[in-house]
Each structure stands twice: as structure tokens, then as C-alpha cells.
Amino acid sequence: MDPNLVATVFVPTNDAFSKALSQYGVTPSQALQQASLIKGLLQYHVVPGMALTVDTLTDGQTLPTALTGQSLKVKKTGNSVMIQSATGSAANLVEADVPVCKATLQVVDALLFPSVSSLPPSAAAQLASRTAGR
């Protein structure tokens, strides 16, 4: 990670990755061969320019991501924080406010999926082929 990066990064747990791979019928090796898809998914989990903490996240807040034109939405009730994607996928914060250089990591229990149209064409085709019939 760039030590000067100011960002909030929503980091899925290992279980979240395993669940997503299983859901889409993809092995870890197959996933790693789909670089443009992985890059788009990872960019969707980064909110550049803001190192947000649980205290600074607000209910209904829209967070622009590093994936051009895509955002996440915050749902907050008391100390409970959920992050929602444009496609309706959602993730709960399970570990909050992990400082890394100038960034803040927020550990979440699920992968967040952007709209297929926001991904590069090759990545969109890869994801669309995996979601057909679901």
C-alpha cells in the first residue's frame, strides 16, 4: 500500500472471499486469472481521499469509490454499520477503524459488487457469464 494514500478501504474477510467464490462457482486459481475483474472489484472497495472512521460515517452517506462512476451507501444504526452496493449486495463492518499509514481499513463480512456496466468490457463479460441464470 502506498504510505501516502489517504483512503477508506473496505476489506472483505477471507470467509467473504470464499463465500463469493463458491457462490459464483469459481476457484481461487480461476479468479486470479481474471485480472480485470479482480481489479474492478478491488477498486470498488476503495474510497479515495477520505480516511473515514465509524464515527465519521453517517447513515445515508454516499461514498464515491475508486471504480469510476460507482459509489457505496452507508446504513448506520447506533454502532452497527452496513455498506450497500449499487447492485444491492451488502456487507457489515466486523472490525472497524484499522489505521494503515494515512488510510483506514474497515473489515467487512462480504464482497461488494458494482454494476456490471461499470467494469471494463472483458471483466463485465466474465462476471455476466458467472451470473447468468442466477
Salt bridges, closest charged atoms under 4 A:
none
